[in-house]
Amino acid sequence: MAYNLLIDVIFSAFDFFRGAFLISFVVFFLFLIGYFFSKKFIEKFNLTWIQKSFISTFFVFVLLLLVFFVWPVIEAFLRVDVGIVPEVYKMTLPEFLYLFFSVLIKLIIVSLIFSIFVLPLIFVGAFAFDFFSKKFNSLNKFINFFFACFMATALGLFIVLFLIPWVVPGVFYLLYFA
């Protein structure tokens, strides 16, 4: 009986780290976007490390949420043979501008909220990068960045799955219905 429990715990931990490893590829790609944005545009200003990381995280979330908000609209425009839109549902220019600016304001506010929530994980990633850079200084810095993204992703996934699981439906509600 205890043997089966031990096997279940080991396989569950393996599945957890496998999932964190797969998600960390996406996080690493988003990190690279923010990193190169930081190198190209933010380096011109005299900002602290935390300000640069917050601005680049905000930029990445704006791009990511822009995809989530605009993708259904693009998909709807790509549909063929939907027929003629009734006159009641056609938008005038003021209605379109109101919709556009309300979605833009919502996108900025949601990106700001997500950037604030992700900031502690950025601290964990920076600590892990510093640790891996000192421990494995012979490796490429992007490999150390990936290990840091993996550590931050694993911690964030642990928090979301086991401590505050209501965050996942809350994020979807915030994105599309709030």
N, C-alpha and C positions, 0 to 999 in steps of 0.2 A: 504494500500500500504506500509506504513512504518512498519506495523506489519509483513508483509511477508519478508521485508528486514531484520528486526531484527531476525526473525527465521532463515533465510538463513545465517546470520553472526554467530549465535550461533551454528548451525549445522556444518558450515564450520570450526569453531574453534574446535568443538568437534572432527571432522574427522581429523583435523590437529594433535591434541594431541593424538588421538588414533593411527595414523600412526607413530608419533614420539615414542610413547610407544612401539609399536611393533618392530620398528627398534632399539630401545634402548636395546632390549634383545640381538640382534646380536652384538651391540657395547659393551655391558657388557661382553659377552663371549670373544670377542677379547681383551677387557681390562684385563680380567682374565688371558689370555695367556701372555700378556705383563707384567702383574703384577708378575706372577710366574717366568717368564723369568728374570725379574729384581731382584727378590729375590734370585734366584738360581745362576745366573751368574754375574750380574753387581754389586752386593753388595761387591764383592771382591775388586773392584777398588774404589779409593777415588774420586768419581764423585759428582757433584752437582745434585740437584733434576732435573733441566732442562736437563742436559746431560743424566741422567738415563732415563728420560721419552722420550727423543728424540731417544735414542738408542733402547729402548724397542718398541717404535712406529715403528721405522724403521724395526725391526725384525718382528713385526706383519705384516707390509705391504709386506715384502719379502715373508713371508709364504702365505699370502692371494693372492698376485700376482703370486706366483709360482703355486697355484691351478688354477688361471685363465689362465695362459700360458700353463700349462702341461695338464690340463683336456681335451682340444681338441685332443692333441696328444695321450693320453691314450685311449680316446674314438675311435680314428681312428685305433689304434692297436687292439682294441677289436672287430672290425668288422670282420665278417667271410665272406668268399666267395667274396672277392673283386677282385679276379683274380690275374694274374701275373702282376707285375709292369713292364712296358716297360723299356728297357735298357736305354733309353734317360733320364728317370726320376729317375733312381737309383742313390743314392748319394755315392760319394767316401768318404774316411775317411777325407781328408782335407776339403771337402765341409761340411761334418757333423760337424767337429770341428769348422769351421767358423760359422755355424748356431748356434751351442751350445754357443759359446762365445759371439756372437752378441746378442743372447737372454738373456744371463746372464748379460751383460753390460746394456742392455735395462731395465731389471728387477731391477737392482741396481739404475739406474738413475730415473726410475719412482717411485720406493719406496722412494727415497730421496725427490723427488718433492712432493709426497703425504704426507710425514712426515712433511715437511715444511709447507704445507697448513693446516694440522690438528693441528699444534702447538698452534694457538690461541684458538682452541676448548679445548685443553688440559688445558690451563690456566683457561678457564671457568669451566671446570670440577673440577679442583683443588680448585677454589674459592667456587663452590657449595658444594664440599665435606667438606671443612673447615666450611662453614656455617651450613650444616646439622649436622656435628659432634658436633658443639657447641650448636646448637638448640635442637637436639635430641640425646644427648650423651648416652641415655639408649639403643639405637638401636645397632644392630650389625654393624660392620664397612663395611661389604659387602652390607648391605641394604643402607647405606649411599653412598657407591660406586655406587650402581644402581641408586639412585636418582641423583647423580652427572652425571652419564652417560646419564640419561634421560634429564637433563637440557642442557648438551652439545649437545646431539642429536637434541633436539628441536630447539636450536639456529642454529645449522648447517643446519638443514632442512629448517628453515625459510630463512636463507641466500641463500641457493641453490634454493629454490622454488620461492622466491619473489624478491630477489635482483639481483642474477646472475644466471638465469636459463640456460644460455648457458654452464654452467660447466658440466652438465650431458652428453650431446653429446661430449663435449671436452674430458671428461674422457674416454669414449669409443674409441674415435679417438686416444687418447694417448696410450691406452692399446694395441690396435690391429693394428693400421695403421701408427703410427708415427715412 
